[in-house]
Amino acid sequence: MSAEQNPGVGPLIGSIIIVLILLLGGYYSLKTIPSPAQVPVDNSNNQPVPVISAPIKPPQASTEIKDIEADAKDVNVASLDSGLENLDLLIQ
């Protein structure tokens, strides 16, 4: 047999080596990806979160401006931002 009739095993071995290098590189890159970090929770300053209370009196069905203003004054919005102290830690 001459070399012209048998293309040889050189390209086949080269292809196998390249595939093995690619597989090893993929495995290595997957192993080096850091896992998502756990968000640290600071339990030392836990305070009970106040619940938004229902209005003292039910809102009026009137559409007059003075009635709407009176209803708006009765709404407790002081506790709406409670629990947002650590929002920047949760967003990371």
Buried (B, 14 or more C-beta within 10 A) or exposed (E): EEEEEEEEEEEEEEEEEEEEEEEEEEEEEEEEEEEEEEEEEEEEEEEEEEEEEEEEEEEEEEEEEEEEEBBEEEBEEEEEEEEEEEEEEEEE
